[in-house]
Amino acid sequence: MIEEGNSPDDDRTHAPDVHQGRRWLEVAGVFLRIGLTTFGGPAVHTAVMHDELVVRRRWLSDSEFLELMGATNLLPGPNSTEMAIHLGRLRAGWPGFFAGGLAFVLPALLIVLALSALYVRAGATPQAGWLLYGVKPVVIAVLIQALFKIGQKATAGVIRLAVALAATAAYFTPINEILILLGGGIVVMLASNRRRLRSRPMASFVPPLAALPALTLTATFSLPLMFLTFLKIGAILYGSGYVLFAFLNADFVDRLGWITPQQLVDAVAIGQLTPGPLFTSATFIGYLLAGPTGAIVATIGIFLPAFVFVAVAGPLIPRLRASPWMSSFLDGVVAASVGLMAAVTLDLARAALIDAATLLIGGVALIVLMRFRANSSLVLLGGAVAGVLLQALR
């Protein structure tokens, strides 16, 4: 590992120094601060990590940081959390592995727990209702902005664009979203490797988690089933943290019926109003369903796969990146994820844009986000203020 201030190109194969045992504390401190102060989603989180750890602290080189970014893009789950876990392990071994990931998630977890308790107590009051009335349209604008940003790259090319559009249409059918993702991956994989198919048979290929058993669905709430559902989502979600809401909608709103579309929009808002990973929206849903215990269980369920994948991915990543089959499969999965994200944005918009005022708030928010590249958390705060002002005027 690199001592702070050393060249990032120094040899890392030396024996551990006397400070190695304390480095996990350094990792925990850095990622606690990043998790507490960084708003805006995975892209912003990764940019801050680069500035803090490559430019300022020189824990690793630019090329090594980019290599880790590529690794996280090959894994499902919350990419910025996986970056924190990777970087923590690089700096301080297995203690850093846990310190980096847990410290990055902890601030958002505690903030969401507090906001969830306030929501349950005050969410039905007129004051809280008007605040959320102004926030919800901004959430739709944030989702549209994210969709535009990630969609340009993810749907480049006719095949991937067609996969995304097909996934959007399939969302409104009874087809399971896992099958939609796998189908998109297979289509792009076959289309991208058609010349190889002609020259030689395709090697045995099993898409990741294709054999994952379907969960038994029920309308009756069950804590173990909630845990398994969040575990499934954390284990298969590719793309952006915003795609998470397509999965939450499919499982918790449509199939299980445990939360309403309005509550899902509120979960998006809570996730946006807090720093750190967007996946802590699961904490909010868990709290709604089973109080503090449900919040902790939901959080463990959705983040646990990230730790497992990072732990086992190290030796596999070079082979996966070198495989034209796997890389094109993942391109298809991401394109399908964008399609699902577009569909859920349409679904949520019906619950958030309910009159002329919410349409105006959402439109202004979208202009501010797209034209001026404003911080999404500040725009959400502006939406909350607009909701309160509208209450005062009525």
C-alpha positions in Angstrom: 0.0 0.0 0.0 1.0 3.6 -0.5 2.0 5.8 2.3 0.3 9.2 2.1 2.6 11.5 0.1 4.4 8.7 -1.7 4.3 8.3 -5.4 1.3 6.2 -6.4 3.5 4.2 -8.7 5.7 2.9 -5.8 5.9 -0.8 -5.4 3.1 -2.2 -3.2 4.5 -5.6 -2.7 6.6 -4.7 0.4 6.0 -6.3 3.7 3.3 -4.5 5.8 4.6 -1.6 7.8 4.0 -0.7 11.4 1.1 1.6 10.5 -0.9 -1.1 8.6 -2.9 -2.0 11.7 -4.2 1.6 12.0 -5.0 2.2 8.4 -8.5 0.9 8.8 -9.2 3.8 11.1 -8.0 6.2 8.5 -10.2 4.5 5.9 -13.2 4.7 8.3 -12.6 8.4 8.9 -12.3 9.3 5.2 -15.4 7.4 4.1 -17.5 8.6 7.1 -16.8 12.1 5.9 -17.5 11.3 2.3 -20.7 9.5 3.2 -21.9 12.4 5.4 -21.2 15.3 3.0 -21.6 14.0 -0.5 -24.9 14.4 -2.3 -25.9 13.7 -5.9 -25.6 10.0 -6.5 -22.9 7.5 -7.6 -21.3 9.7 -10.2 -20.7 12.5 -7.7 -19.6 10.0 -5.0 -17.0 8.5 -7.4 -15.7 12.0 -8.4 -15.3 12.9 -4.7 -13.5 9.6 -4.0 -11.1 10.3 -6.8 -10.3 13.8 -5.6 -9.9 12.7 -2.0 -7.9 9.5 -2.5 -6.0 9.9 -5.7 -5.4 13.7 -5.9 -5.1 14.6 -2.3 -4.0 11.5 -0.4 -2.4 9.6 -3.3 -3.5 6.2 -2.1 -3.4 4.9 -5.7 -2.8 6.1 -9.2 -5.3 7.4 -11.8 -4.9 4.2 -13.8 -5.6 2.0 -10.7 -8.6 4.1 -9.8 -10.0 3.7 -13.3 -9.4 0.0 -13.1 -11.5 -0.2 -9.9 -14.2 1.9 -11.6 -14.3 -0.7 -14.4 -14.5 -3.5 -11.9 -17.5 -2.0 -10.2 -19.3 -1.5 -13.5 -19.1 -5.2 -14.1 -20.8 -5.9 -10.8 -24.5 -5.5 -9.9 -25.4 -3.5 -6.8 -24.5 0.0 -5.6 -21.5 1.1 -7.5 -20.3 3.9 -5.2 -20.5 1.6 -2.2 -18.6 -1.1 -4.0 -15.9 1.6 -4.8 -15.7 2.4 -1.1 -15.2 -1.3 -0.3 -12.6 -1.8 -3.0 -10.6 1.3 -2.0 -10.8 0.4 1.7 -9.4 -3.1 1.0 -6.7 -1.6 -1.2 -5.6 0.7 1.6 -6.0 -1.5 4.7 -6.7 -5.1 3.7 -9.7 -6.9 5.1 -10.2 -4.4 8.0 -10.3 -1.6 5.4 -12.7 -3.7 3.3 -15.3 -3.5 6.0 -14.4 -0.1 7.3 -14.7 1.5 3.8 -18.1 0.1 3.0 -19.7 0.4 6.4 -18.4 3.9 7.1 -19.7 5.1 3.7 -23.2 3.7 4.3 -23.6 4.5 8.0 -24.3 8.3 7.8 -27.1 7.8 5.3 -28.5 4.9 7.3 -28.7 7.0 10.5 -30.2 10.1 8.7 -32.8 8.0 6.9 -33.7 6.3 10.1 -34.4 9.7 11.7 -36.3 11.0 8.7 -38.3 7.7 8.6 -39.4 8.2 12.2 -40.4 11.8 11.5 -42.3 10.7 8.4 -44.3 8.0 10.2 -45.2 10.5 13.0 -45.8 13.5 10.8 -46.2 12.2 7.3 -50.0 12.4 7.4 -50.2 15.9 8.8 -51.0 18.8 6.4 -47.6 20.4 6.9 -45.6 17.3 6.0 -48.1 16.6 3.1 -47.4 20.0 1.6 -43.6 19.6 2.0 -43.7 16.3 0.1 -46.2 17.9 -2.4 -43.4 20.1 -3.5 -40.6 17.5 -3.3 -42.3 14.8 -5.3 -42.3 16.7 -8.7 -38.6 17.5 -8.2 -37.9 13.7 -7.7 -39.4 13.1 -11.1 -37.2 15.8 -12.6 -34.1 14.2 -10.9 -35.1 10.9 -12.4 -35.5 12.3 -15.9 -32.1 14.0 -15.6 -30.4 10.8 -14.5 -32.2 8.9 -17.3 -30.9 11.4 -19.8 -27.3 11.2 -18.5 -27.0 7.5 -18.3 -29.2 6.7 -21.3 -27.0 8.4 -23.8 -24.2 6.0 -23.3 -26.2 2.9 -22.2 -28.4 3.0 -25.3 -25.7 3.9 -27.9 -26.3 1.9 -31.1 -29.5 0.5 -32.6 -29.5 -2.8 -30.8 -29.1 -1.4 -27.3 -31.7 1.3 -28.0 -34.1 -1.3 -29.2 -33.4 -3.4 -26.0 -34.1 -0.3 -23.8 -37.4 0.5 -25.6 -38.5 -3.2 -25.4 -37.7 -3.3 -21.7 -39.8 -0.1 -21.2 -42.8 -1.8 -23.0 -42.2 -5.1 -21.2 -42.4 -3.4 -17.8 -46.1 -2.8 -18.3 -46.7 -6.6 -18.9 -46.6 -9.4 -16.4 -43.0 -10.3 -17.4 -40.6 -10.5 -14.4 -38.0 -7.7 -14.4 -35.2 -10.3 -14.0 -36.2 -12.0 -17.2 -36.3 -8.6 -18.9 -32.7 -7.9 -17.8 -31.5 -11.3 -18.7 -33.2 -11.1 -22.1 -31.7 -7.7 -22.8 -28.2 -9.1 -22.0 -28.6 -12.1 -24.2 -29.9 -10.1 -27.2 -27.0 -7.7 -27.1 -24.5 -10.5 -26.4 -25.6 -12.5 -29.4 -25.9 -9.5 -31.7 -22.4 -8.2 -30.7 -20.8 -11.6 -31.2 -22.6 -12.8 -34.3 -19.3 -13.2 -36.2 -17.9 -15.4 -33.5 -21.1 -17.5 -33.5 -20.5 -18.2 -37.2 -16.8 -19.1 -36.7 -17.2 -21.4 -33.7 -19.8 -22.4 -31.2 -20.4 -20.2 -28.2 -18.8 -21.5 -25.1 -21.0 -22.5 -22.3 -22.4 -19.3 -20.9 -24.6 -18.9 -17.9 -25.8 -15.3 -17.1 -25.1 -14.3 -13.5 -27.8 -15.4 -11.1 -29.9 -16.8 -14.0 -30.7 -19.7 -11.8 -31.8 -17.6 -8.9 -35.1 -19.1 -7.7 -38.2 -17.0 -7.9 -39.4 -15.8 -4.6 -42.8 -17.0 -3.4 -45.0 -13.9 -3.4 -47.7 -13.1 -0.9 -49.7 -10.1 0.1 -49.1 -10.8 3.8 -46.0 -9.0 5.2 -43.1 -11.3 6.2 -39.8 -10.0 7.6 -37.8 -12.9 6.0 -39.5 -12.4 2.7 -38.7 -8.6 2.8 -35.1 -9.5 3.5 -34.9 -12.0 0.6 -36.6 -9.5 -1.7 -34.1 -6.7 -0.9 -31.2 -9.3 -1.1 -32.4 -10.3 -4.6 -32.6 -6.6 -5.7 -29.1 -5.9 -4.4 -27.8 -9.0 -6.1 -29.2 -8.4 -9.6 -29.5 -4.6 -10.1 -27.3 -3.2 -12.8 -27.0 0.4 -14.0 -27.7 3.4 -11.8 -29.0 3.7 -8.3 -32.0 5.3 -9.8 -32.9 2.0 -11.6 -33.4 0.7 -8.0 -36.8 2.3 -8.0 -38.0 0.2 -10.9 -37.3 -2.9 -8.9 -38.8 -1.5 -5.7 -41.9 -0.6 -7.7 -42.2 -4.0 -9.3 -41.7 -5.9 -6.0 -43.1 -3.8 -3.2 -45.9 -1.9 -5.0 -47.1 -4.1 -7.9 -46.5 -7.7 -6.7 -46.5 -7.6 -2.9 -48.7 -4.5 -2.5 -46.9 -3.6 0.8 -46.4 0.1 -0.1 -48.3 2.6 -2.3 -46.9 4.4 -5.3 -47.0 7.6 -3.2 -44.9 6.0 -0.5 -42.4 4.9 -3.1 -42.1 8.5 -4.4 -41.5 9.5 -0.8 -38.8 6.9 -0.5 -37.1 8.4 -3.6 -37.3 11.8 -2.0 -35.8 10.7 1.3 -33.0 8.9 -0.6 -32.3 12.1 -2.6 -32.5 14.4 0.5 -29.7 12.5 2.3 -26.0 12.1 1.4 -24.4 8.8 0.7 -25.8 5.9 -1.3 -29.3 6.1 -2.8 -29.9 2.5 -1.8 -30.7 3.7 1.7 -34.2 4.3 0.3 -34.6 0.6 1.2 -34.0 1.7 4.8 -37.0 4.0 4.6 -39.2 1.3 3.1 -38.1 -1.2 5.8 -39.0 1.3 8.5 -42.5 1.8 7.0 -43.1 -1.9 7.0 -41.6 -3.0 10.3 -40.1 0.0 12.2 -36.4 0.2 13.2 -36.0 -3.6 12.9 -37.4 -3.6 9.4 -35.1 -0.7 8.5 -32.0 -2.6 9.6 -33.1 -5.8 8.0 -33.8 -4.1 4.7 -30.5 -2.2 4.8 -28.5 -5.4 5.4 -30.4 -7.2 2.7 -29.8 -4.7 -0.1 -26.1 -4.0 0.8 -24.9 -7.5 1.7 -24.4 -8.6 -2.0 -22.1 -5.7 -2.6 -19.7 -6.9 0.0 -19.9 -10.5 -1.2 -19.3 -9.5 -4.9 -16.3 -7.3 -4.1 -14.8 -10.1 -1.9 -15.0 -12.7 -4.7 -14.6 -10.5 -7.8 -10.9 -9.7 -7.5 -9.4 -12.6 -9.4 -12.4 -12.9 -11.8 -12.5 -9.3 -13.0 -9.6 -9.4 -15.5 -11.2 -12.5 -17.2 -14.7 -10.9 -17.3 -13.4 -7.7 -18.8 -11.5 -9.6 -21.4 -14.5 -11.7 -22.4 -16.4 -10.2 -25.4 -19.4 -12.4 -24.4 -19.6 -11.1 -20.8 -18.9 -7.5 -21.6 -21.6 -7.4 -24.3 -24.0 -9.2 -22.0 -23.5 -6.6 -19.4 -24.1 -3.9 -22.0 -27.4 -5.4 -22.7 -28.3 -5.7 -19.1 -27.5 -2.0 -18.6 -29.6 -1.0 -21.6 -32.6 -3.0 -20.3 -32.1 -1.3 -16.9 -32.4 2.1 -18.5 -35.6 0.9 -20.2 -37.0 -0.2 -16.8 -35.9 3.1 -15.3 -37.8 5.0 -18.0 -41.0 3.0 -17.3 -40.9 3.5 -13.6 -40.4 7.2 -14.1 -43.6 7.3 -16.1 -45.3 5.3 -13.4 -44.1 7.5 -10.5 -45.0 10.7 -12.5 -48.6 9.8 -12.4 -48.5 9.9 -8.6 -46.4 13.1 -8.3 -47.7 15.4 -11.1 -51.3 15.8 -10.1 -52.1 19.4 -10.9 -50.8 22.6 -12.6 -48.7 23.5 -9.5 -46.8 20.2 -9.4 -46.3 20.3 -13.2 -44.8 23.8 -12.8 -42.5 22.8 -10.0 -41.4 19.7 -11.9 -40.8 21.7 -15.1 -38.8 24.4 -13.3 -36.7 21.8 -11.4 -35.9 20.0 -14.7 -34.7 23.2 -16.3 -32.6 24.1 -13.3 -31.1 20.6 -13.2 -30.4 20.3 -17.0 -29.5 23.9 -17.8 -27.6 25.0 -14.7 -26.4 21.5 -13.5 -27.6 22.4 -10.0 -27.0 20.1 -7.0 -30.1 17.8 -6.9 -30.3 18.0 -3.1 -30.6 21.8 -3.3 -33.3 21.6 -5.9 -35.2 19.1 -3.8 -34.9 21.5 -0.9 -36.3 24.2 -3.2 -39.2 21.9 -4.0 -39.9 21.5 -0.3 -39.9 25.2 0.3 -42.2 25.7 -2.7 -44.7 23.2 -1.2 -44.7 25.0 2.2 -45.2 28.3 0.5 -48.1 27.0 -1.5 -49.6 25.8 1.7 -49.3 29.3 3.2 -51.0 30.8 0.1 -54.0 28.5 0.1 
